Amino acid sequence: DIQMTQSPSSLSASLGGRVTITCRASQGISTYLAWFQQEPGKAPKSLIYGASNLQSGVPSRFSGSGSGTYFTLTISSLQPEDFATYYCQQYVNYPLTFGGGTKLEIK
Amino acid sequence: QVQLQESGPGLVKPSETLSLTCIVSGGSTSNYYLSWFRQPPGKGLEWIGYVYNTGSTNYNPSLTNRVTISEASSKNQFSLTLNSVTTADTAVYYCARCGPLRLVADHWGQGTLVTVSS
């Protein structure tokens, strides 16, 4: 299985600020990488696919980059609704696997 | 707008079978990977498997010998069966639609908590 490792596991930031979350794959996955946002008690929401492509309706303050084994999710100009948990997921190989999550909290 | 809704028992006894159904409305299921995921309380996400409209399936090897995902003949619902459950199978179970071009779940059900307990 491909292991996905996210860092940090949690971080705090201020409204209007900017954060970057990192996801590393245990082997190269090209750009078969997705990012999800999950609010407490809710289902995950797809943000990005193909490492850098925004899903329809996702605000442009979200951006993704990377390829191979190293990926980042950047959120600029943080809004109240952005404080949630974020997961990366690879979809190049079975089984599909997720990172452990990064919880973003308000400072 | 595509919507998915899970249904099934919220409590299952150890060693018994967990069965859930997902109804898809407002969109097609053809050429999509109809998938199940789960999330133990306070933990991360795990992919369980999918059924594709040809009837083909793919399962997480960690669950292969206990899991079955199938699509109903009506084509707007699919189901999950997990045999011989233990307390480790306690989780929120989500159904989701992935694809058609990529195995990324762009529509999810709200999730249903299944507790395994005697």
Interface residues (C-beta under 8 A of the other chain):
Chain A: D1 Y32 A34 F36 K42 A43 P44 K45 S46 Y49 G50 Q55 Y87 Q89 Y91 Y94 P95 L96 T97 F98 G99 G100 G101
Chain B: G44 L45 E46 W47 N58 N60 P61 S62 Y94 A96 R102 L103 V104 A105 D106 W108 G109 Q110 G111
